[in-house]
Structures are given as C-alpha cells and as structure tokens.
Amino acid sequence: MIRRQRLAAGVCALLAALAAGIAFPGGAVADETQAAAPKVELVLDVSGSMRTRDIDGGSRMAAAKQAFNEVLDATPEEVRLGIRTLGANYRGNDRKEGCKDTAQLYPVGPLDRTGAKTAVATLAPTGWTPIGPALLKAADDLNGGDGTRRIVLISDGEDTCQPLDPCEVAREIAAKGIGLTIDTLGLVPDAKTRDQLSCIADATGGTYTDVRHKEELSDRVGQLVDRAADPVVTPVATEGAAECAQAPALKSGLYTDREEFGQQRWYKVDVDPGKELRASVSVADDRAVNPDYGVLLRAVTLHGREIVRGEAAGTGRTDVISTGLRYPKPAADDDNAPAETVCLQVTNSFSAAAGVKTTPGLPLELTVDVVDGPSGHHDVAAFGLGRGWWLLGALVLAGFVAGLLWGWLSRWRVAVWRTN
C-alpha cells in the first residue's frame, strides 16, 4: 500500500513537472533508494569436513544452520541479503569439477525469511572447498549500486583449489576499489586455516573471528549483518583503567584503545534489569609476535565475582584475534530497581621477541551493546555457571535415582538372606 501511494505521488509529480515544461529523469528517486541499500552475502562452506561433530556436541553444519536461522530472523529490513555455498553439490573426486562447485543458494535482494530458511535446511556436507572461486562469484553477486557491500565467509578448512590463492583473490577484489569488505569466521580452525582466513579478511579491511561454539557463531554473524545496515560507525577512543573502580563507564557503541603486551584493561557498563549485555573484543597484532597467544574477556561484578567469560587462543600468525560474551540481567519486580554495574576485563597474552617495540600498545576494538533481554530466564548466567546449572541439576537427579535403586536392592538382598 505504501509503495502504491509513493508511486502515485511520483506520477503526479512527473505530470506536474511536464506541464511546467521541466524534464525529470525517470526513476531517479527509485534508483537513489536502491543504491543506498546495504548488501550482504553469506558464503558458507558445505564441504565434507562440515560433518565433524565438535561444536557443542553437534556437527559444524548443524551449528551453521542454527546460526543462519537466527540471523535470518534478525536481519534488518533494509538489508539486501543473499546466501552462496561452496562445496555443496559435487560429490566426486575430480578436482577440476570440485573447484567449480559454488552456487548462489538465495539471491541478494529483499529477504523472504521463510524461503531463505527452507533453502538452508536442504544443505548437507558434500564436497571440496573452493574458497577463491566462491569469493569471485560473491563479488559479482554484490556488484552494482553505491551502498555498503559485505561478504561474510564461514569455513572450517583451507581452500583446496590452489593455485587460485584466495588471499590473492581478496587483494584483487580490494584493488578494484568497489568498497567491498570480506569478514571471515573459522569453525574450530587449525593454524593454516586461521592464517588463510585472516589473510582474506585483512586484504579488504575486514575482521577474522575464531568460532568454537554455536552462540559465538550466531552472535558474530548477526553483528556483521547489523554492521552492514549501519555502516557509518565512528569508533570512540577511550582509555581503560588498571582496575574496575577507575574504569571508564561505557554506553552501547564501538570503542578503540591500546593494550600493552600482557596487560589488563578494565571498563564498566551499567545494565538495567531485563536487559542483556553483549560485548566483543578484538586485539590486532600489528607487529611480529611470538606464537601461542590469547585474548580473555571477562564480565565480573563490582565485588570481583565472575559472571561469564569469553576467550580465544592462537598458535600462529593471526592479524586479529576476537572473542565475546553475553550477560542477560534478570528482570526485577521493582520497576525502580537500580542498574547493575558490570566490569569488563580485557587481558591478552601476546609476547614479542627482543627488539620488537612494545609501545604503543596493541590496537584494541571493543563493541558494547545493551539490548532487551531474553523473555525467559534460562539464559541467565548465575554464579558463573551459566547453562551449567542444567548439568548440575541432571547430576543431582541421577544421584537421587541411583540412591533409591541402591537402597531398594539392598533391602531386597537382606530379605532374601533372611528367608534362606
């Protein structure tokens, strides 16, 4: 109805302009609106290794499908979203054919959430890992228009179609000057996979993220899609403190800081009852560093009790290492209940060889979001155990049942002994 009204208004304006002897280029307003729409294509690795069951007890493919469904539900209306696969169709051993195996599962355009979910549900781990060819095709899928363009690549392994180096492909895309960013996520990656995906992201100014849990995957892909919808975000420079009491109070936003090797930086955020804190941090090694390093992000109370944590580790050359966390604050019966001050601690374990400058510190990017919390209470992290309460409850119940059975068997044995 709104589109029809706009169309009618446009026709009336055109007739009025023609009557006044003024020529207007047809469809200019519509072209400008279309040009401003951000475009995102999710590129998913559907190679055979995605069958591996090492993400929260399920397969990598199952984690990816769940993440896609959640992201599709939350995708902003203005985003033109598409899905491309690699390794989803060819089951044979012919490398030449396997390296052509990339297809657009859902075209870039206005999102039909049901249709996109149905398409994702059909996927099954199949073949090769042609990352380079998939990136070239994805760049073509996003061609045209002046809006933000972003590729989000999700893979669990290296490209198997050399000599078409995906890093060189990413550099070629960046050299075209079309403003296309490639973000990469590695599902339980090894060092070689991590290095390759980091190289791809770095070539276009994107980010790389290690993913080892379902929630991490859903959260990170959702953040990247949202970032495309709101691309003009200017990071705010801040300076973390040595302890929480002196830490700067942060609102929702994107912040930058510098953190020295092995240093701790503290920040704090006020979280109202019924809200959820989502925080992620990325630390870039912008100089030569020793292997074996990590980043820890902790949310703690003012009294030092840990609420929840996120951590990531690396063993080789990685340009950016990222992790994140979520903390839903339970709703309160009192509408005037005060907000809780949550302390965020960022710690890194980077080290460098002698002669490498340690100042200024490593570039740090901290994203803070305070959003409406989940409707239920099952996600709330309590006493640092989070969803571990389910396991604790199951163990208590199992112990209780085992005790009853043991007592019944003991009484039966005594009764039999007395009878004999």
ChimeraX attribute file (.defattr): number of C-alpha atoms within 10 A of each C-alpha:
attribute: neighborCount
match mode: 1-to-1
recipient: residues
	/A:1	6
	/A:2	7
	/A:3	8
	/A:4	9
	/A:5	10
	/A:6	11
	/A:7	13
	/A:8	12
	/A:9	11
	/A:10	16
	/A:11	13
	/A:12	12
	/A:13	13
	/A:14	17
	/A:15	14
	/A:16	12
	/A:17	13
	/A:18	12
	/A:19	10
	/A:20	9
	/A:21	9
	/A:22	10
	/A:23	11
	/A:24	12
	/A:25	7
	/A:26	11
	/A:27	9
	/A:28	10
	/A:29	11
	/A:30	11
	/A:31	11
	/A:32	13
	/A:33	11
	/A:34	16
	/A:35	15
	/A:36	14
	/A:37	21
	/A:38	24
	/A:39	29
	/A:40	29
	/A:41	26
	/A:42	24
	/A:43	25
	/A:44	26
	/A:45	31
	/A:46	27
	/A:47	26
	/A:48	17
	/A:49	19
	/A:50	23
	/A:51	16
	/A:52	16
	/A:53	14
	/A:54	15
	/A:55	18
	/A:56	12
	/A:57	10
	/A:58	14
	/A:59	15
	/A:60	26
	/A:61	25
	/A:62	19
	/A:63	24
	/A:64	23
	/A:65	19
	/A:66	18
	/A:67	20
	/A:68	23
	/A:69	18
	/A:70	16
	/A:71	21
	/A:72	19
	/A:73	13
	/A:74	13
	/A:75	18
	/A:76	16
	/A:77	11
	/A:78	17
	/A:79	23
	/A:80	22
	/A:81	25
	/A:82	23
	/A:83	23
	/A:84	24
	/A:85	27
	/A:86	31
	/A:87	26
	/A:88	24
	/A:89	20
	/A:90	19
	/A:91	16
	/A:92	11
	/A:93	10
	/A:94	10
	/A:95	15
	/A:96	9
	/A:97	12
	/A:98	22
	/A:99	24
	/A:100	18
	/A:101	23
	/A:102	28
	/A:103	17
	/A:104	18
	/A:105	20
	/A:106	20
	/A:107	16
	/A:108	20
	/A:109	17
	/A:110	14
	/A:111	20
	/A:112	11
	/A:113	15
	/A:114	12
	/A:115	10
	/A:116	19
	/A:117	18
	/A:118	11
	/A:119	13
	/A:120	19
	/A:121	13
	/A:122	9
	/A:123	16
	/A:124	17
	/A:125	20
	/A:126	20
	/A:127	24
	/A:128	32
	/A:129	29
	/A:130	27
	/A:131	32
	/A:132	25
	/A:133	20
	/A:134	27
	/A:135	24
	/A:136	15
	/A:137	15
	/A:138	27
	/A:139	20
	/A:140	10
	/A:141	18
	/A:142	25
	/A:143	13
	/A:144	13
	/A:145	17
	/A:146	15
	/A:147	21
	/A:148	23
	/A:149	24
	/A:150	26
	/A:151	27
	/A:152	25
	/A:153	26
	/A:154	24
	/A:155	28
	/A:156	26
	/A:157	24
	/A:158	22
	/A:159	21
	/A:160	16
	/A:161	19
	/A:162	12
	/A:163	9
	/A:164	15
	/A:165	17
	/A:166	24
	/A:167	21
	/A:168	15
	/A:169	19
	/A:170	23
	/A:171	16
	/A:172	14
	/A:173	20
	/A:174	17
	/A:175	12
	/A:176	9
	/A:177	9
	/A:178	16
	/A:179	15
	/A:180	22
	/A:181	25
	/A:182	26
	/A:183	23
	/A:184	26
	/A:185	24
	/A:186	24
	/A:187	27
	/A:188	19
	/A:189	19
	/A:190	16
	/A:191	15
	/A:192	14
	/A:193	18
	/A:194	29
	/A:195	21
	/A:196	21
	/A:197	32
	/A:198	26
	/A:199	24
	/A:200	27
	/A:201	26
	/A:202	22
	/A:203	20
	/A:204	22
	/A:205	13
	/A:206	20
	/A:207	25
	/A:208	26
	/A:209	25
	/A:210	27
	/A:211	22
	/A:212	18
	/A:213	17
	/A:214	19
	/A:215	16
	/A:216	21
	/A:217	24
	/A:218	20
	/A:219	18
	/A:220	21
	/A:221	23
	/A:222	19
	/A:223	16
	/A:224	19
	/A:225	26
	/A:226	17
	/A:227	15
	/A:228	23
	/A:229	22
	/A:230	14
	/A:231	14
	/A:232	9
	/A:233	9
	/A:234	10
	/A:235	14
	/A:236	12
	/A:237	11
	/A:238	16
	/A:239	15
	/A:240	22
	/A:241	16
	/A:242	14
	/A:243	15
	/A:244	23
	/A:245	12
	/A:246	12
	/A:247	19
	/A:248	16
	/A:249	16
	/A:250	16
	/A:251	15
	/A:252	14
	/A:253	15
	/A:254	20
	/A:255	19
	/A:256	20
	/A:257	18
	/A:258	20
	/A:259	23
	/A:260	19
	/A:261	19
	/A:262	14
	/A:263	15
	/A:264	18
	/A:265	21
	/A:266	23
	/A:267	24
	/A:268	25
	/A:269	23
	/A:270	17
	/A:271	20
	/A:272	23
	/A:273	21
	/A:274	17
	/A:275	20
	/A:276	20
	/A:277	22
	/A:278	17
	/A:279	24
	/A:280	22
	/A:281	23
	/A:282	23
	/A:283	25
	/A:284	18
	/A:285	19
	/A:286	12
	/A:287	12
	/A:288	13
	/A:289	17
	/A:290	13
	/A:291	14
	/A:292	13
	/A:293	19
	/A:294	19
	/A:295	22
	/A:296	19
	/A:297	26
	/A:298	20
	/A:299	27
	/A:300	20
	/A:301	15
	/A:302	14
	/A:303	9
	/A:304	11
	/A:305	12
	/A:306	18
	/A:307	20
	/A:308	20
	/A:309	18
	/A:310	19
	/A:311	19
	/A:312	19
	/A:313	16
	/A:314	20
	/A:315	15
	/A:316	16
	/A:317	20
	/A:318	22
	/A:319	20
	/A:320	22
	/A:321	25
	/A:322	26
	/A:323	23
	/A:324	25
	/A:325	19
	/A:326	23
	/A:327	23
	/A:328	25
	/A:329	23
	/A:330	21
	/A:331	17
	/A:332	12
	/A:333	8
	/A:334	8
	/A:335	8
	/A:336	9
	/A:337	11
	/A:338	12
	/A:339	14
	/A:340	14
	/A:341	16
	/A:342	24
	/A:343	27
	/A:344	22
	/A:345	22
	/A:346	25
	/A:347	21
	/A:348	23
	/A:349	15
	/A:350	20
	/A:351	18
	/A:352	14
	/A:353	10
	/A:354	7
	/A:355	6
	/A:356	11
	/A:357	11
	/A:358	15
	/A:359	10
	/A:360	10
	/A:361	17
	/A:362	20
	/A:363	16
	/A:364	20
	/A:365	19
	/A:366	21
	/A:367	19
	/A:368	18
	/A:369	18
	/A:370	20
	/A:371	15
	/A:372	14
	/A:373	20
	/A:374	16
	/A:375	10
	/A:376	10
	/A:377	13
	/A:378	13
	/A:379	16
	/A:380	21
	/A:381	20
	/A:382	17
	/A:383	11
	/A:384	16
	/A:385	15
	/A:386	15
	/A:387	13
	/A:388	12
	/A:389	15
	/A:390	12
	/A:391	11
	/A:392	12
	/A:393	11
	/A:394	12
	/A:395	12
	/A:396	12
	/A:397	12
	/A:398	11
	/A:399	12
	/A:400	12
	/A:401	12
	/A:402	12
	/A:403	12
	/A:404	11
	/A:405	11
	/A:406	12
	/A:407	12
	/A:408	11
	/A:409	12
	/A:410	12
	/A:411	11
	/A:412	12
	/A:413	12
	/A:414	10
	/A:415	11
	/A:416	10
	/A:417	9
	/A:418	8
	/A:419	7
	/A:420	5
